């Protein structure tokens, strides 16, 4: 058994102004055509703690009903995950920009 990890991937890079940037990248799948249930992000609390230390968090989601990808992000400039008083029962995903592949979604996030 492998112990629970804070995210599927940990990305560390130097940004455009020379600062180290740490990103916790979680990958999920949702069969619901419009939502990602909070239960899918079991490590929400751990990710929030890392966000409070100025780490970025991205949840990359494959919407299997539509066969496209979307993402939710929590960065110092745009917080879509932890901006609530309490974690919502689910995260709305309709009206989000969609991408045909995970690579296309990640390219948008990292541009």
NORDA-V283622 format. One record per run of one state. SS is the DSSP state (H for helix, E for strand, C for the rest). FROM is the first residue (numbers start at 1). LEN is the number of residues. Records with the same first field share a line. If there is no record, write none. Layout:
BEGIN
SS: FROM-LEN, FROM-LEN
END
This chain:
BEGIN
C: 1-8, 15-5, 31-4, 41-3, 53-3, 64-4, 75-4, 80-10, 93-6, 100-2, 111-1
E: 9-6, 20-11, 35-3, 56-8, 68-7, 79-1, 90-3, 99-1
H: 38-3, 44-9, 102-9
END
